[in-house]
Amino acid sequence: MEKESKSKELLALLEVSRVLTESFDLEKNLTSAMRTLSELLEMQRGCVYLLDPVSGELTIVAAHGLSHDEIRKGKYRIGEGIVGRVIETGEPMFVPDIGDEPKFLNRTGSRPDKDGISFLCIPIELKSEMLGVISVDRIYSREHGGVDDDIRVLGIVSSLIAQFVGLWRIFREADTERKELRRQLKDRFSIPNLVGESQKFQSVLKMVTKVASTDATVLLLGESGTGKELIARTLHYQSPRAKGPFVAVNCAALPENLIEMELFGAEKGAFTGATERRIGRFERAKGGTIFLDEIGELPLSVQAKLLRVLQEKTFERLGSADPIKVDVRIIAATNRNLLDEVRTGKFREDLYWRLNVVSIRLPSLRERKEDIPHLVTYYLKRFNRKYKKNIRITDEAMKGLMEYSWPGNIRELANTLERMVIMAEDDLIRYHDIHWNSIYSKDTYASGMTSAEEKTLSCEVEAIERERIINALKENNFIQSRAARALGITPRQLGYRIKKYGIKMNTL
């Protein structure tokens, strides 16, 4: 008999451990644990009370053998009744017959006939913190064993519950924080936060609004620095996939021999040095969005694999023939003319048409100069907050910014304003500060210098060319062949100009 009783106790503890690790559903898991004690150890009613540290009140969060109305009534303050005494003392209590115990309050009203019912109440404690109590009703007979066995078993169960409640608290805090961060991201990458009132930019926003709620593949076109990644993130966070990951990949920054592995992953042993399985970017983006920036830089071999992903929604890791189903939205971007790349055989025509379901062209900053004052106001506010300053800009300086051609687009404008905020000697940005920050334009020099100091046309052209080369090198990770391609010149011509202008790449 004793052996059979021990086996039941062990089985009950194993089942309680199992149900407590099924999920992070507090009520469901704790109710299942109480039901297990009833079914396997014949403990008639079971309740788990948790303490609210703010109100100091114990309430039933899960129970077996009680109605919803009875559960709602089960509330105690510290020191009140048996339940309140246990949380106050931190010691277990056993009431042989609740009909003879005046301190047993029966708040739930679940025991109209209290005679002959025993009551056990055990504290739930984690690292010296009282979390609550667990209580059960019991009707003892010879085959049930002694109360010491029950207290021992319930002590183990309370420890398991304490661990679960501790993990549940951590999960709840992390989940709350994650939801708040997601809300902030959705607010940040929302349509009203995209700055610009020009007709061309409003046309872009209208397309973004229409396509964001769909799962359509989007191709973003435009020069470097026009905000393609910002639009891609906005499309993601305003879509049904906002709860999933957003994975950005700069195809131009990845070496050709590694790009396939980075995108699709590799199995252990797929190549020399592959000591473990590597998960690719497409798998990381499961349920979300993958942003393929500079898509025109993909090698033809990888283009073929990407085409299969678009057509069949499957791919294989390197070193494996097992297809992996992919659930991901693809947004691609390029600053190159892909149709020209198709004509020269550098980009697959079938892939181009698969990517070009919805194409959105982002206008350059020189095409939307009326947006410059809005962007300047936005970035000044942002950098003032970042550097704890209160910098303003003069009308003359604003006019100078609007007359400049901005070859680096919004990225160049943002970098320029950040430099000016950092280096400003007082609270005002004046016209000459723009020249001081190396913003090159004919009008800037003409009105900011005396006739004796004016630059010749060739000097101005060289200054602009040098700036364009530096920007291209930075944007292409200092890979000269790619920077040359972006500039429309040969690597040899680029090397000559780097030497001519004394550009030191280790100092950029």
FENMOGI-V763188 format. One record per backbone hydrogen bond with DSSP energy under -0.5 kcal/mol. CO is the residue of the C=O (numbers start at 1). NH is the residue of the N-H. E is the energy in kcal/mol with one decimal. If there is no record, write none. Layout:
# FENMOGI-V763188
co=[CO,CO]
nh=[NH,NH]
e=[E,E]
This chain:
# FENMOGI-V763188
co=[1,2,3,4,5,6,7,8,9,10,11,12,13,14,15,16,17,18,19,24,25,26,27,28,29,30,31,32,33,34,35,36,37,37,38,42,45,46,47,47,48,48,49,50,51,52,52,56,57,57,58,59,62,64,67,68,69,70,71,73,74,76,77,79,80,81,82,83,84,84,85,86,93,94,95,97,98,100,101,103,103,106,112,114,114,116,117,118,119,120,121,122,123,124,124,126,128,129,129,131,132,133,134,135,136,137,138,138,141,142,146,147,148,149,150,151,152,153,154,155,156,157,158,159,160,161,162,163,164,165,166,167,168,169,170,171,172,173,174,175,176,177,178,179,180,181,182,183,184,185,187,188,190,191,193,198,199,200,201,202,203,204,205,206,207,208,209,211,217,218,218,219,219,220,221,223,225,225,227,228,229,230,231,232,233,234,236,239,241,245,245,246,247,249,249,250,250,251,255,255,258,259,260,261,262,263,265,266,267,271,273,274,278,280,281,283,285,286,288,289,290,290,291,291,292,292,293,294,295,299,300,301,302,303,304,305,306,307,308,308,308,309,313,315,317,318,321,324,326,327,329,329,330,331,332,333,334,336,337,338,339,340,341,341,342,348,349,350,351,352,355,355,358,360,360,361,364,365,368,369,371,372,373,374,375,376,377,378,379,380,381,382,383,384,384,392,394,395,396,397,398,399,400,406,408,408,409,410,411,412,413,414,415,416,417,418,419,420,427,428,429,430,430,431,431,432,433,434,435,438,439,441,442,443,444,445,450,450,456,457,458,459,460,461,462,463,464,465,466,467,468,469,470,471,472,473,474,476,478,479,480,481,482,483,484,484,490,491,492,493,494,495,496,497,498,499,502,503,504,505]
nh=[5,6,7,8,9,10,11,12,13,14,15,16,17,18,19,20,21,21,22,26,29,30,31,32,33,34,35,36,37,38,39,40,41,43,42,44,137,64,49,135,61,62,133,59,53,56,57,78,52,59,76,50,48,46,71,72,73,74,74,75,60,58,80,81,84,85,86,87,79,88,89,90,121,96,119,100,101,102,104,82,105,109,114,99,117,118,98,138,95,136,93,134,125,131,132,129,130,126,131,51,124,49,122,47,120,44,118,140,144,145,150,151,152,153,154,155,156,157,158,159,160,161,162,163,164,165,166,167,168,169,170,171,172,173,174,175,176,177,178,179,180,181,182,183,184,185,186,187,188,189,190,190,193,194,195,202,203,204,205,206,207,208,209,210,211,212,213,214,358,220,332,221,360,334,362,226,410,411,231,232,233,234,235,236,237,238,239,242,244,247,289,248,291,251,293,253,254,254,258,259,262,263,264,265,281,282,318,278,270,274,275,269,266,284,285,286,288,245,329,247,292,331,249,293,295,333,251,297,298,303,304,305,306,307,308,309,310,311,312,313,314,313,326,324,320,267,323,315,328,287,290,331,218,292,220,295,222,338,341,342,343,344,346,347,345,352,353,354,355,356,357,358,219,221,362,363,367,368,371,372,375,376,377,378,379,380,381,382,383,384,385,386,387,388,389,429,398,399,400,401,402,403,404,409,411,412,413,414,415,416,417,418,419,420,421,422,423,424,392,430,394,433,434,434,435,436,437,439,438,440,441,445,446,447,448,449,453,454,460,461,462,463,464,465,466,467,468,469,470,471,472,473,474,475,476,478,477,479,480,483,484,485,486,487,488,489,494,495,496,497,498,499,500,501,503,502,504,505,507,508]
e=[-2.2,-2.3,-2.0,-2.0,-2.1,-2.5,-2.5,-2.6,-2.4,-2.3,-2.3,-2.5,-2.3,-2.0,-2.6,-1.9,-0.7,-1.0,-0.9,-1.0,-2.5,-2.3,-2.3,-2.1,-1.9,-2.1,-2.3,-2.0,-1.7,-1.6,-2.6,-2.6,-1.5,-1.3,-1.0,-0.8,-1.8,-2.5,-0.5,-2.4,-2.6,-1.2,-1.6,-1.8,-0.8,-2.7,-0.6,-1.0,-2.4,-0.5,-2.2,-2.2,-2.7,-2.0,-2.4,-2.1,-1.2,-0.8,-0.9,-2.0,-1.1,-3.9,-2.4,-0.6,-1.9,-1.9,-2.2,-1.7,-1.9,-1.4,-2.8,-2.7,-2.4,-0.6,-2.5,-1.8,-0.9,-0.7,-1.4,-0.6,-0.9,-1.0,-0.6,-0.7,-1.6,-0.5,-2.7,-2.5,-3.1,-2.2,-2.4,-2.9,-0.6,-2.8,-1.4,-1.6,-0.5,-2.5,-0.7,-3.2,-3.4,-2.9,-3.1,-2.6,-2.5,-0.7,-3.5,-0.6,-1.2,-1.1,-1.2,-2.6,-2.2,-2.5,-3.0,-2.0,-1.7,-2.5,-2.7,-1.6,-2.1,-2.6,-2.4,-2.1,-2.2,-3.1,-2.3,-2.2,-2.8,-2.3,-1.7,-2.7,-2.9,-2.4,-2.6,-2.9,-2.5,-2.5,-2.8,-2.5,-2.1,-2.6,-2.6,-2.3,-2.4,-2.5,-2.5,-2.4,-2.9,-3.1,-0.8,-0.7,-1.2,-1.9,-0.8,-2.6,-1.8,-1.3,-2.2,-2.0,-1.6,-2.5,-2.5,-1.8,-2.4,-2.1,-0.6,-1.5,-1.2,-0.6,-2.8,-0.5,-2.5,-2.0,-3.5,-1.3,-1.1,-1.1,-2.0,-2.3,-2.7,-2.0,-2.6,-1.8,-3.0,-1.4,-1.7,-1.7,-2.0,-0.5,-2.5,-0.6,-3.1,-1.0,-2.7,-1.3,-0.6,-0.6,-1.8,-1.4,-2.5,-2.1,-2.7,-2.5,-2.6,-2.4,-2.4,-3.3,-2.0,-2.3,-1.7,-2.6,-1.9,-1.8,-1.6,-1.5,-2.9,-0.5,-2.2,-2.7,-0.6,-2.5,-3.2,-1.0,-0.5,-2.2,-2.3,-2.0,-1.7,-2.1,-1.7,-1.0,-2.4,-2.3,-1.4,-1.6,-2.1,-2.1,-3.3,-0.6,-0.6,-1.5,-2.9,-3.1,-1.7,-3.0,-0.6,-1.3,-0.6,-3.3,-2.9,-0.5,-1.5,-2.6,-3.2,-2.6,-1.2,-1.1,-1.7,-2.4,-2.2,-1.8,-2.5,-1.2,-1.3,-2.1,-2.0,-1.5,-2.4,-2.0,-1.1,-0.6,-2.9,-2.8,-0.6,-0.6,-1.1,-1.0,-2.3,-1.5,-2.4,-3.0,-2.3,-2.2,-2.8,-2.7,-2.1,-2.0,-3.0,-2.6,-1.8,-1.9,-2.6,-0.6,-2.3,-2.8,-2.3,-2.3,-1.9,-2.1,-1.9,-1.4,-0.9,-1.7,-0.7,-1.1,-2.2,-2.9,-2.3,-2.5,-2.5,-2.3,-2.3,-2.3,-2.4,-2.3,-2.8,-1.3,-2.4,-0.6,-2.4,-0.9,-0.8,-1.1,-1.0,-2.2,-1.4,-1.4,-2.0,-0.8,-0.5,-2.1,-2.6,-2.2,-1.2,-1.1,-0.9,-0.8,-1.9,-2.4,-2.4,-2.4,-2.3,-2.8,-2.7,-2.1,-2.4,-2.2,-2.3,-2.4,-2.4,-2.4,-2.3,-2.6,-1.3,-3.5,-1.3,-2.0,-0.8,-2.3,-2.7,-1.8,-2.3,-1.7,-1.0,-2.4,-2.4,-2.5,-2.0,-2.0,-2.5,-1.9,-2.5,-2.6,-2.2,-0.7,-0.6,-0.8,-1.8,-0.8]
